[in-house]
Amino acid sequence: MIHEMSGEGKQYLKKNILALSTTSLLTDISSESVYAVLPFYIQSLGYGKEVVGLVEGAGELVASIFKYLSGFIANKIHKYKLLTLIGYSLSNFIKPFFAITRSSLGILLIKVLDRTGKGIRTSPRDTLLAASASSEYRGRAFGLHRALDTVGGTIGPLLAIFLLLFFGYIGVFIFSIIPGLPAILILLFFVEEVGVKKNVSKKSGLSQTGMNPYFWLFIATVAVSGLAGYTQAYLLLRAKEIGWSEGFSILFLVIANIVYASLAYPIGFISDVKGFDKLYPLVFVLQFTGSIIIVLFTYSYIAIVFFIIYGIYMAFHDTLIRIVTSFYVKRSVRAKAYGYMHGTYGLSALIGYYILGKIYDSMGYAYAFTYSAIVAVIGFILSLILIYKTKHVVGGI
């Protein structure tokens, strides 16, 4: 049964949000245990940073394509739960296959299939979340989801350290199926479909497509954040370069995820109460700061600092881009809008990861992260223009 979004059924809506958040938590335990060791596994097989960047980027490219497609398809068929279920199932069942390949092509293929699942599920899942909370509480809904998702992202690398110590890379890959199975079952039995009414707004400033014209300026800022190439894979490699073991490097990622999980809900709460316009430019300030610190400081302890900043950055970035998307479009085209947003970020991240990896390999870390910092400045300027031009839509359109 499809429920229309209304003020009634608050318990049902809470159940939906909690179930989706728990599914993400368990899936992230599975995924992040694998992602924490994958850059090191690739290097242990004799491949360079460029291959790490290619695997990361190709995964994001495919995810981006399917984020676009699933957003459009969900907007047509209104089967948000079905698409979400297909996506989570593919990701959770494919990751153990890392255990049986040593070729770069095999690793690339498995990563691509994993990210295909992520691409299929992301836009319809975010549409379900947005439809399961009124505009006054939407920031908190996304904040809770990102917080629990990142708790999974904290547990996963911790388990990876233990599994790596006793069972090696293969043990990490095989383990990933264990939290993946209950994630799928929770989604199947506890999440219900949420429908959206198709209506036409005559509100000024809203185009025939149901999207505010400045939505596209927001999309440009999302693209710039991806082009910076600022991702955990390169931070892990940099931590190892300045003297930390693989285990300690992964532990720093755990610290970053604890910071992320702690901040995601408060960021959503502040967005609800004060408006996202007070917060969104900070995404680029944090991206710039983290990159510059890596460039300027080479002491081993600085790894703790740049991972903490990365955790703060990801809490702001991942929570806010989901909240902001929902406020620039009508409910009837929300799935399509999430497809545009997630797809754009993935495509730009593909380019950003490859560029940063190429610079890193050929010129060194300082030039690579200087590039990232310069791109972040461009994003900051665009975000200020966006917020200045669109203050009237902060409360939703």
N, C-alpha and C positions, 0 to 999 in steps of 0.2 A: 504493500500500500504506500502511495506517495503522499506525503504530508506537505501542505503549503506552509510556508514560513509565517508564523503569527506569534502573538504574545502568549498563546496557550501552549500546553504541553511542555512546560519548562523541564520536568524530570526527564522526559523523552529526549529533549535537546541536550541536557547534561549527559545523559547516557551515551548519546552519539559522540559527543566531544571526548568523553573519557575513553570510550572504546577505540576511537580513531587514534587518540594519543597513546594508548597502551599498545596498539598495533605498531605504531611508529617506534615506540620504546624498544619492543622486542626485536623488530627488524633492524634497528640501529645497533643493538648488541651484536647481532649477526654480521651486519655490514662493516661496522667500524673495527671489529676484531680483525677482519680481513684487510681493510684499507690501511690499518696501522702498520701492517707488516709488508704490504705489497710492494712499496718502493724499494725496500731492502731486499725482498725476494728477487725482484727484477735485477737489481745490481749484483746479487749473489750468483746469478746465472751468467754474468759477464756483460750485461747490457749497460749503456750509459744513461745519463740524465735525460738525453733527448728522447730515449725510448720511454722513460717514465712520463715525460711530458706528453708524448704521443698517445700512450695508453690512457692517461687521464683525459686528454683532449678529445680523443676519438669517442670515449665513453660519453663525454659531455655533448659531443656533436649528435650522436644517436639519441641520447636522452632529449636533446633540444628538439629534434625532429618529431619525436613522439609526444613531447609536451605540447607542441603546436597541434599535431593531429588529434590527440586525445581531447584537447580543449574544444576543437571544432566539432568532433564527433559527439562528445558529451553534450554540447550545446544543441545538437540536432536530435539525439535520441533520448536525452535526459536519463541515461542509465549510469549515474555517477558511481553508485556502489559497485556495479558489475565491472566497470573499467578499473576502479581502484583495486578490486579483488584480483583481477587478471594481472595487473602490474605487480602487486606485492607477491603473488604466487610465483611469477617468473623470476623475480629477483632472489627470493628465498630458496628456490630449488636449483638455481644455476651456480651459485657461488662455490659449493663443495667441489665442483669440477676443476677449480684451480689446482687441486691436489694431484691431478693426473697429467698436467702439461708442464713442459719446460721450455717450449718454443715461444718466441715473442709473438708469433701469429696466434698461437693457442691462447695465450694470456690476453691478447687484444680481443679475440673473439668472445671469450667468457666475460670480459669487462663490458664489451658492447652489449651483450645479451642482458647482463645485470642492469646496465643503465637504460636499456630498452624498457625493462620492467619499471624502473623509476620514472621514465618518461611517460609511460602509459598511465601510471597512477597519480602523478603529482597534481595536474590541473583539476581532474574530477574530485580528488580528495580535498584539495583546498576549497573547491566550490562547496562540497558537503560541509566543511567546517564553517565557511562564511555564512551559509544558509542556516546553520544550526545555532546561530546567535544573533540577537538583534544588534543594530549598529552601536548601541551604547555599551555593549559587552564584547564586541568582536575582537578588540585588541587583547582582552583577557583570554578569549578562546584560543586565538593564535599563540599568545604567550604561553598558555598552559601546554599546548601541543608542542611548541618548540622546546619547552623546558623538559617535558617527559621524553621527547625524541632525543634530546641531548644527554639526559640521564643514561639512556641506552648507549649513546656515543661515548659516555664516560666508562660504563661497565665493560663495553666491548674491548677497548685497548688494554684495560687492566687484565681481563681474561687472556688477551693476546700475549701479554708479558709472561703469564704463568704457563700458558700452552706452548709458547715459543721455547721456554726454558726446558720443559720436560718432553715435549712431543715434536718440536721443530715447526717449520712452516706448514707441513702437511697436516699436523694436528690442528692448527688454527683453521685451516680451510675446511676440514671435515666437520669440526665442531659447529661451524656456522649454521648448519641445518637445524640444530637443537632448539634455539630460540625462534627460528623462522617458522616452524610448524604451528606452535600456539598463536603466533601473530596472525596467521591466516585464519585459524579457527575463530578467534575473537572477532575479526572483521566479518566473517561469514555469519556468525550467529548473533552478534550484539549491535551491529551497525544497521540502521534502517535508512532507506532512501529518503531524501528530502527534495521535494519538487520546488520549482520556481515558477512564478506566474510570468507569462509573457505579456508585457504591457508597453505602451508607447508613452514616453514622457514628453510633455510640451515645455519642460523647464528650459529656460534660456541657457545657452552655453553648452547644451547637450546635442550632439549630432544625431543624424538619423540612425546611426549604428548603435546608439545607446551608450556611447563612450564620450566623455568630455574630451574636446580637442587637445587639451594639455596632457591627456593620458600618454600621448606619443612622446612628449618631452620627458615624462617620467620613464618611459621605456628607454629613451636615450641614456638616462642616468644609470639605469640597470645595465645597459650594454657597456658603459664605461667601467662600471665596477667589475665586470667580467674581464674586460680587456687588460686590466691591471695584472692579471695572472697571479694574484695573491692567494695561495692555497697551501693547505697543510703539508702536502707532499714535499714542497721545497723547504718548508720550515723544518721538517724532520731531517732532510738531508743536510741542511745548514747546521742543525744541532749536532749531528754526527761529525761534521767537519771541524767544529770547534772543540771537539774532545769528548763528547758524550757517547756512551754505548747505545746500541739499538734499543735496549730495554729502557734506559733512562730517557732517550729521545721520545719513546712512546709514552712514558710517564708524564712528560711535559704536555703531551697532547691530552692526556687524561685531565691534567690541571686546567688546560684551556677549556675542556668540555664541562668541567665543574663550574668554572666561571660563567660559561654560556648558559648552563642549566639554571644557575642562580639568578641570572639577570633577565632571562627571556620573559617570564611572567611580569616582573615589575615594569619592564619596557612596554608590554602590552597594556598594563594598567595605566601607566602615565599617558600613553597614547589615547586611551579612552577618556581620561580626565582632562588632559591639557591639549590634546591634538598632536597628530604625528608631525606637524610642521616644525615643532620645537626640537624634534629628534632626528629627522631624516638626514640633514647635512652632516651629523656626527659620524655617520657611516664612513664617509670619505676622509674625515679628520682622523679616524682610527686607522683606516687603511694606510694613509700617509705616514702616520706616526710609527706604526709597526714596521713599515718598509725602511724608513729613515734610521730607526734604531739598529736594524740589521746592518745597514751600510756603515754606520758610524762606530759601532762597538764590536770588538772581536773577543772580549773576555768570555770564558766559558759560561759564567753565571748569567750572562745576558740572555741565554736561551730561555730561562724562566720568565724574564720580562717580556720577550717578544711573543711567547706563547700565551701569556696572560692577556696581552693586548689583542692577540688574535682571537681569543675567547670572547672578549668584550665586543670586538668588531663583528664576529659572527652572530652574536646575540642580537645586536642592533640590525645588522644586514638581513638575516634570515627572517626575523620577526616583522620588521617594518615593511619589506618589499611585499609581503603577503597582505598586510593591513592596508597599505597604500593602494594596492591594486583594487581592492574591493570598494574603495571610496571614490574611484574615478569612473566607475561604470555602473550601469543598471544591472539589477539581478538577472534579467533575462539574457544578458550576454556575458555573465561573469566567468563561466567556464572558458569561453573563447578568450577573454581578457587574461585569465591565468595562463592559457596556452601561449599567448603573445609574450607575457612577461617571463615565464620560465624558459620558453624556447629562446628568446632573445638573450637571456643570461647565459644559457648553455652554449649557444653559438659563439658568443663573444668570449666566453671562458675558454673555448677550444683554441681560439686565436691567441688569447692572452697566455694560456699555459704553454703553448708551443713557442711563442716569442720569448717569454721569460726563460724557458728551458734552453732555448738556442743561445740566448745571451749568456746565461749561466755557464754553459759548456764552453763557449768560445772566448768569453771575456771575463768571466768570474762573477761572484755573487754581488759585488758592489755595483757593477753596472746593471745587473739584472734587477736588483731591488730599487735602484735609482729610477729605472724605467717605471716600475710599479708606483713609486711615489709621484712621479710626474703625471701619470694617468689619473691618480687619485685627486690631484689638484684640479684637473679638468672636471672630474665628477663633482667635486665640491662646488665649483662655480655654477655648473648646470643645476645642481640641487637647490642652490640659493635662488636662481632665476625661477625654477619651478615653484618653490614655496611662495615667493613674492607674487607670482602671477595667479596662483590658484588658492589663495587663502579662503575663498568663498566655498570651496568644496570639501574642506577638511571635515565638516560634519556629515558628509555623505551626499550623494546625488540620487 
